Amino acid sequence: MGQFVQFAINGLMAGAIYALIAVGIVSVYKATKVVNFAHGYLIMFGAYFYFTFAVIVPGQPWAPGWLASWQPGWMVEMRGDLPMFSPVAAVLDWVANLPRILLGLAGALVCNAILGRVIERVLMRPLMGQSIFAMIMVTVGLISILSGAAQLIWTADAASVPYIAPKAVLF
């Protein structure tokens, strides 16, 4: 039963992400009557921005120590009495990453909003009134630009990203 509940929660979270992506695609189409083929790459940039603010920034020497590992006294005391694989210990491990998660979400939101605004102002707005084919081709070209920029900025090194929700077995 516990695995079913965990799978149901994971499915609902994945479905919510897919719904947000679909709302973004439909919103852009309804506003401009143009299919934005670079929408997936903008979502990729949001994931990279989250990675930057949740993993890279807390690991820098200039970042505050509590950002990398938040360990208040009450949590250390509570964790000391728990068995290793208990659900409460998993939730406490997640709570220790909460500042990184919040910084990652806030940073990704702000940076992706700025990126979207720049793309709209620099690329799409000057094409208003032009043919729809020209606007679609700009979004296709934007795919190459965003893909190349991502490869230049971020490397392919694997790193662990903090989970947005606790990884605890519920039952």
N, C-alpha and C positions, 0 to 999 in steps of 0.2 A: 504494500500500500504506500509506503514511504517513497519508493521510486516513482510510482505513478504520480504522486503529488509533485515531486521534483520535476518530472518530465512535463507535467501540465504547466507548471510555472515557467519553465524554460521555453515551452511552446508559446505561451502567452507573451513572453518578452520578445521572442523572435517575431511573432506576428505583429506586435506593436511597432517594432522597428520597420518591418515591411510596410505597414500602414502609413507611417510617417514618410517613408520614401515615396510611396504612391501619392500621398497628398502633395508633396513637393513637386512631383512631375506634373500632376494635374493643375496645380496652382500656376506653374510657369506656363503651361499650355493655354490655360484660360486667360491669363493676363496678356500674353504676347501672340497667341495663335501659332507658336513655333514649338516644335518638339526639341527639347534640349538634350542632345545626345551626350553631352559632357556631364550630365547630372550624376552619374555614378562616380565620376572622378572627383566631383565636389564632395561627395560623401566620403570618398577615400581620403581626401585632404582633411576632413573632419576627424577621421580616425587617426590620421598621422598627427594632427594637432593635439588630440587627446593623449596619444603616446608621448608627445614632446612634453606636455605639461604634467603628466602623471608619472613618467618614468625618468626622462632625461633631466628635467629641471630639479626634482628633488635629489638627484644624485650629484649635483654640482657642488663644489666646495663653498660657494657663496650662498647657497640655499640654507635656510634655517634647519637645524637638526631635527626639530619636531616634525618637519614636513616629510622627511624620509622615513622616520619611525616614531610614531606618536605612541608613547607608553606612559599614560598617567598612572599614578600610584594605585588607584582603585583597580585598574585593569591588571596590573602586575600581581596584586594580592589575589584577585579573583582567579587568575589563570594558574596560580601556584597550586591550588587545591583541586584542579580538574584533571580527569584522565586525558590522555593525549588525543584521542579521536572522538571526543564528545561534541555534540552539536553546539554547545555553549562556547567551547574553545574555538570552533570554526568561526562563530559569530564574532568572538573577541579578536581573532586574527583579522577579520574584515574591518572591524572598528579601528584597528591600528592603522589601516590604510585609508581611512576616511578622509583625512586632509588631502592626500594625493588624489583621491577620486574626485573630490569637490574642485580642486584646482584644475584637474584635467578637464572636467566638464565645463567649467567656467571659461577656461582658456580656449577650448575647442569651439565653444559657442561664439565667443567674441572674435576669434581669428577667422572662423568660417563666415561670419557675418561681414567682416571687413573684406574678405576675398570675394564674396558674392556681390558686394556693393561695388568693388573695383571692376569686376567683370561686367556688371550691368552698366556702369557709367562709361567705361573705356571702350568696350566692345559692342554691346547690344544697343545702347541708346543712340549712338550715331547712325545705326542702321534702321531706325524706325522710319517707316515710309518706303523703305526699299522692298525688293521682292522677298518673299518668304524663303525662297531657295537660297538667297545670299545669307540670310540669318541662320538657316540650318547649316550651311557650309561653315560659318564662323563657329558654331558649336562643335562641328566635327573637327575643325582645326584646333579648337580649344582642348580637345582630347589629347592631341600630341603635345601641346604646350604643358598641360598639367601633368601628364605622364613623365615627360622629361624633367620638369621641375621637381617632382617627387623623387626621382632617381638621383638628382643632383643634391637635394637637401638631406634626405634620409638614406641611410645605408640599409643593407639587407641583413644586418646583424639581428639575431633573434634576442628578444628580451621579454621578461615577464611583465605583463600589464596587470594592475590590480583589478579584481573583479568588481563590477558595479553592485552586485548583490552578494550576500554571504553564500559560501558553498557548504552548506550544512544539510545533512540528511534530516528531514523534518520528523520522521517517525521511525 
